[in-house]
Amino acid sequence: MTLTEFAKKLREDFKFKYLTVSPKTIWQDDCIGLDIFINKPWFSAKDRHWVDMEFFTRGMLVIPESLLEINLNLSEYKDEQGNIDYSKCIVEVE
């Protein structure tokens, strides 16, 4: 499932406009960071995650990938070396 498809599925149950993916956390190699935002966020290269100025207009979920019932396909965000460019892992849904 692509990030866009996943965002549309989540949008059925949550009110948000943007879904982002952040790199796996330092303390848990098998985790993925999913964030939903109402306002458009930007990627903080220093902190390696998505941020916005409105703390109460976003939701954060850090989850072990093994708990995902879907195969989240992020291949469209890979760079020339085959690594995921998380600064591009953002989709907008209505």
N, C-alpha and C positions, 0 to 999 in steps of 0.2 A: 504494500500500500504506500502510495506517495505521501509526502507531507501535505499536499493540497487535499488529497482524498481524506486523510486523517483529520485535517482541520474541519472539513465539511461534516464529517461524522461527529466530531466533538461539538460542533456548533449546534447540533440538534439538542444538546443538553446544557450547554454553557453559553453565556452571553459574552462575546469577545469579538474583536476585529482582526487581530493578528495572532498567529501561532509561531513560536520560534523553537529552535533546538539549540542547546548549548553542549559543549564537549563534555565527555564523561568527567565526573568529579574526581578530584585528587584522592579523596579518601576511599572511593569505591570505583574500581576500574570498570565494573560491569554496569554502571548506572548511566542513565541518560537524563538530561535536564530538558523538560518541556515547560514552556511558559506561555501564558495567554495574556494578551494586552488589549485594552480598549484604545489607547493612544499608540501611535506608531513609535516603537522603540528603536534604539540604535545599539550596535554591537560594540562593547567595550573591549578593545584588543588587550588592554592591560589586565583586566579581570577575566577575560574570556567568557563573557556571558552577555545576554541582552538586558538592557536597562531602559527605564523611562523616568520621568520626573514625578510621576503620580503613583505613589506607593499603593494606594487603594484602588487602582484601576488595573491591577494585574493579578495573576494567579501563578504559583510556581509548583512544579511537581518534579521531584528527583526520584526516579524509579529504576530498580534493577531491570535490565532488558529482558531477563528471563521471565518477568511477570507480565510482559506485554503479550497479549493474545494475537497480535498482528506482527508481521514482518515489516517494520518501518524502513522503506527503501529511500535512502538518502543519496543514491548514486548520482543524481543530477546535480549535486552540490560538490562533487569531487573536483580537485584541482588537477594540474598536469601530472603530478606525482601520485595521484590516486588517493590522496588524503581529503577528507571532508573539510571544506571551507565553511566553518560554522558562521562566519560573518554573512553568508548568503542564505542561511537556513531560516528563512522567514516567508510566510505566506499570509495574504490578506483574504479574509472571507467576509461576506455580507450577511 
